[in-house]
Amino acid sequence: MSSSAAAAAARRAKEAAILWVAGFREACCLHRVVFFCASSRTLLIRTGQCFLLNGLIFLGRYNDIAKHAFDVLKSNGLPTPRELDDNNKLDSQERPGGLDGVILGIGEQVYSVLLLTIFFIEVFVTGFIPYFGKAINFLLLTWMYAYYCFEYKWNFLGVSLNKRLDFFESNWAFFSGFGSPCVLPTFFFSPLVSYGVMAILYPLFVLTAAGTEAEDVIDSRRKSWGGEPEKIQIFYVARRFSTLVLQLFPGAQKEH
């Protein structure tokens, strides 16, 4: 490897490390949970239900958590995350109205569930790879949990699947850092206990994500080096398999 190539690789690694640390710090801003819950009794109850019952009975409450978190932001005169507002305006202009819009929305949700299910299988399988499997599994888990944490507010604001995937893959280091605190228990407990701890803590990180202005944080770090983000197609395999599955249903493929 030439010296210029080595310098470029080192620079990219440094940039990724900076964004990873930024994401990790944002995830650890659990004081936002206190602020949200102290500002809304309904949100406190919903969070408590998810925390205590591990999402098994009150599974749909995660959407309520995101919704009430944004209500708290608005009632306190605080801005909602900028990247979601911008994307939401674009989506409202591009998405057709009426029945076509409803059908498109349903098709997008079906495709999203399929995509994330395949990605979950991918995460599970990597855990059985010898030597490097644990590290790969940890990395994919950080992305999976980070995506789920942000997905609730993206759904609430109507951000299209393509836009959220593009934003996520273009800022993979930040989201890996954000998902790391939730996945760290896998290193300290048995698989059964660690996944239980992750599930219990999950609603807290959903709230943290609701108060995170991801694009502002990322832009502030990128100002020091400039340039376009290095995109990694995290969901490439899941997308390919999802497309193969959709090919079995021509009608669904057309909607997608």
C-alpha positions as CSV (number, residue, x, y, z in Angstrom):
1,M,0.0,0.0,0.0
2,S,1.4,3.4,-1.0
3,S,1.9,6.2,1.5
4,S,-0.9,8.2,0.0
5,A,-3.3,5.3,0.2
6,A,-2.3,4.6,3.8
7,A,-2.8,8.2,4.7
8,A,-6.2,8.2,3.1
9,A,-7.2,5.1,4.9
10,A,-6.0,6.5,8.2
11,R,-8.0,9.7,7.6
12,R,-11.1,7.7,6.9
13,A,-10.6,5.6,10.0
14,K,-10.2,8.8,12.1
15,E,-13.4,10.3,10.6
16,A,-15.3,7.1,11.3
17,A,-14.0,7.0,14.8
18,I,-15.1,10.6,15.5
19,L,-18.6,9.8,14.3
20,W,-18.7,6.6,16.2
21,V,-17.8,8.4,19.4
22,A,-20.4,11.1,18.6
23,G,-23.1,8.4,18.2
24,F,-22.0,6.7,21.4
25,R,-22.2,10.0,23.3
26,E,-25.7,10.7,22.0
27,A,-26.9,7.3,23.1
28,C,-25.6,7.9,26.6
29,C,-27.5,11.2,26.9
30,L,-30.0,9.4,29.2
31,H,-30.8,12.6,31.0
32,R,-33.2,13.1,28.0
33,V,-35.3,10.2,29.4
34,V,-35.6,12.1,32.7
35,F,-36.6,15.3,30.9
36,F,-39.2,13.6,28.7
37,C,-40.7,11.5,31.6
38,A,-40.8,14.5,33.9
39,S,-42.6,16.6,31.3
40,S,-45.3,14.0,30.4
41,R,-47.1,11.7,32.8
42,T,-48.5,9.7,29.8
43,L,-44.9,9.2,28.5
44,L,-43.7,8.2,31.9
45,I,-46.5,5.5,32.1
46,R,-45.8,4.2,28.6
47,T,-42.0,4.1,29.2
48,G,-42.6,2.3,32.5
49,Q,-44.8,-0.3,30.8
50,C,-42.2,-1.0,28.2
51,F,-39.4,-1.1,30.8
52,L,-41.1,-3.4,33.2
53,L,-42.9,-5.7,30.8
54,N,-40.1,-5.9,28.2
55,G,-42.4,-5.0,25.3
56,L,-44.1,-8.4,25.4
57,I,-47.6,-7.1,26.4
58,F,-47.3,-3.4,25.4
59,L,-45.4,-3.9,22.2
60,G,-47.2,-1.1,20.4
61,R,-46.2,1.4,23.2
62,Y,-42.9,2.1,21.5
63,N,-44.8,4.2,18.9
64,D,-46.5,6.0,21.7
65,I,-43.1,6.7,23.3
66,A,-41.9,8.4,20.1
67,K,-45.2,10.3,19.7
68,H,-45.3,11.6,23.2
69,A,-41.6,12.5,23.1
70,F,-42.3,14.8,20.2
71,D,-45.3,16.3,22.0
72,V,-43.0,17.2,24.8
73,L,-40.5,18.8,22.4
74,K,-43.2,20.9,20.9
75,S,-44.9,21.9,24.2
76,N,-41.5,23.1,25.5
77,G,-40.8,25.0,22.3
78,L,-37.8,22.8,21.4
79,P,-37.0,22.0,17.8
80,T,-37.5,18.5,16.3
81,P,-34.6,16.8,14.5
82,R,-33.8,18.8,11.4
83,E,-33.1,15.9,9.1
84,L,-36.5,14.4,9.7
85,D,-38.3,17.7,9.1
86,D,-36.5,18.2,5.7
87,N,-37.1,14.6,4.6
88,N,-40.7,14.7,5.7
89,K,-41.3,17.8,3.6
90,L,-39.9,16.1,0.6
91,D,-41.9,12.9,1.2
92,S,-45.1,14.9,1.4
93,Q,-44.4,16.4,-2.0
94,E,-43.4,13.2,-3.7
95,R,-45.9,10.7,-2.2
96,P,-49.2,10.5,-4.1
97,G,-52.4,11.3,-2.4
98,G,-55.6,9.3,-2.0
99,L,-55.9,5.6,-2.3
100,D,-52.6,5.4,-4.2
101,G,-50.8,7.0,-1.3
102,V,-52.4,4.5,1.2
103,I,-51.4,1.5,-1.0
104,L,-47.9,2.8,-1.4
105,G,-47.6,3.3,2.4
106,I,-48.8,-0.3,3.1
107,G,-46.5,-1.7,0.5
108,E,-43.6,0.2,2.0
109,Q,-44.4,-1.1,5.5
110,V,-44.6,-4.7,4.2
111,Y,-41.2,-4.3,2.4
112,S,-39.7,-2.7,5.5
113,V,-40.8,-5.7,7.7
114,L,-39.4,-8.1,5.2
115,L,-36.1,-6.2,4.9
116,L,-35.5,-6.0,8.6
117,T,-36.5,-9.7,9.2
118,I,-33.9,-10.8,6.7
119,F,-31.4,-8.4,8.2
120,F,-32.2,-10.0,11.6
121,I,-31.5,-13.5,10.2
122,E,-28.2,-12.1,8.8
123,V,-27.3,-10.9,12.2
124,F,-28.1,-14.2,13.8
125,V,-26.2,-16.3,11.3
126,T,-23.0,-14.2,11.6
127,G,-22.8,-15.2,15.3
128,F,-21.8,-18.7,14.1
129,I,-18.8,-17.6,12.0
130,P,-15.6,-18.8,13.5
131,Y,-13.0,-16.3,14.9
132,F,-14.5,-13.1,13.6
133,G,-18.1,-14.0,13.9
134,K,-18.6,-12.4,17.4
135,A,-17.1,-9.0,16.2
136,I,-19.2,-9.0,13.0
137,N,-22.3,-10.0,15.0
138,F,-21.7,-7.1,17.5
139,L,-21.3,-4.6,14.7
140,L,-24.5,-5.7,12.9
141,L,-26.4,-5.7,16.2
142,T,-25.3,-2.1,16.9
143,W,-26.8,-1.1,13.5
144,M,-29.9,-3.1,14.0
145,Y,-30.7,-1.6,17.4
146,A,-29.8,1.9,16.3
147,Y,-32.1,1.6,13.3
148,Y,-35.0,0.3,15.4
149,C,-34.5,3.2,17.9
150,F,-34.7,5.8,15.2
151,E,-37.4,4.0,13.1
152,Y,-40.2,4.9,15.5
153,K,-39.8,8.7,15.0
154,W,-39.1,8.2,11.3
155,N,-42.4,6.3,11.0
156,F,-44.2,8.9,13.1
157,L,-43.0,11.7,10.8
158,G,-43.6,9.8,7.6
159,V,-40.0,9.6,6.4
160,S,-39.8,7.3,3.4
161,L,-37.9,4.0,3.7
162,N,-35.5,4.9,0.9
163,K,-34.6,8.2,2.6
164,R,-34.1,6.7,6.1
165,L,-31.9,3.8,4.7
166,D,-29.8,6.3,2.6
167,F,-29.3,8.5,5.7
168,F,-28.5,5.5,7.9
169,E,-26.0,3.9,5.4
170,S,-24.3,7.3,4.7
171,N,-23.7,7.8,8.5
172,W,-23.0,4.2,9.5
173,A,-20.2,5.1,12.0
174,F,-22.5,7.4,14.0
175,F,-25.3,4.8,14.2
176,S,-22.9,2.1,15.1
177,G,-21.8,4.2,18.0
178,F,-25.4,5.0,19.0
179,G,-26.3,1.3,19.1
180,S,-23.2,0.2,21.0
181,P,-24.4,1.0,24.6
182,C,-27.5,-1.1,24.1
183,V,-25.5,-4.0,22.7
184,L,-22.6,-3.9,25.2
185,P,-24.3,-6.3,27.7
186,T,-23.5,-9.2,25.2
187,F,-19.9,-9.0,26.3
188,F,-20.7,-9.3,30.0
189,F,-23.6,-11.7,30.4
190,S,-24.7,-15.0,29.0
191,P,-26.8,-14.7,25.7
192,L,-30.1,-15.2,27.5
193,V,-29.4,-12.6,30.2
194,S,-27.7,-10.1,27.8
195,Y,-30.6,-10.1,25.3
196,G,-33.0,-9.6,28.3
197,V,-31.0,-6.6,29.5
198,M,-30.9,-5.1,26.0
199,A,-34.7,-5.5,25.7
200,I,-35.3,-3.8,29.1
201,L,-33.0,-0.9,28.2
202,Y,-34.4,-0.5,24.7
203,P,-37.3,1.9,25.5
204,L,-34.8,4.3,27.1
205,F,-32.7,4.5,23.9
206,V,-35.9,5.0,21.9
207,L,-36.5,8.1,24.0
208,T,-32.9,9.2,23.6
209,A,-33.1,8.8,19.8
210,A,-36.3,10.9,19.8
211,G,-34.3,13.8,21.3
212,T,-31.2,13.3,19.1
213,E,-30.6,15.9,16.3
214,A,-28.6,13.4,14.3
215,E,-27.9,15.5,11.3
216,D,-26.8,18.5,13.3
217,V,-24.4,16.3,15.4
218,I,-23.0,14.7,12.3
219,D,-22.6,18.0,10.4
220,S,-20.8,19.6,13.3
221,R,-18.2,16.7,13.3
222,R,-17.8,16.8,9.5
223,K,-17.0,20.5,9.3
224,S,-13.5,19.8,10.3
225,W,-12.7,17.6,7.3
226,G,-15.5,18.3,4.8
227,G,-16.3,16.0,1.8
228,E,-19.2,13.6,1.2
229,P,-19.8,10.7,3.7
230,E,-18.5,7.3,2.9
231,K,-21.6,5.2,2.3
232,I,-21.6,1.5,3.3
233,Q,-24.5,-0.6,2.0
234,I,-25.3,-2.2,5.3
235,F,-28.7,-3.6,4.0
236,Y,-27.4,-4.8,0.6
237,V,-27.8,-8.5,1.4
238,A,-31.2,-7.9,3.0
239,R,-32.3,-5.8,0.0
240,R,-31.2,-8.5,-2.5
241,F,-33.1,-11.2,-0.7
242,S,-36.1,-9.0,-0.2
243,T,-36.2,-8.4,-4.0
244,L,-35.9,-12.1,-4.7
245,V,-38.9,-12.7,-2.4
246,L,-40.9,-9.9,-4.0
247,Q,-40.3,-11.5,-7.4
248,L,-42.5,-14.3,-6.3
249,F,-45.4,-11.8,-5.9
250,P,-45.5,-9.6,-9.1
251,G,-48.2,-7.4,-7.6
252,A,-46.2,-6.6,-4.5
253,Q,-43.1,-6.1,-6.6
254,K,-44.9,-3.5,-8.7
255,E,-46.0,-1.6,-5.6
256,H,-42.4,-1.6,-4.3
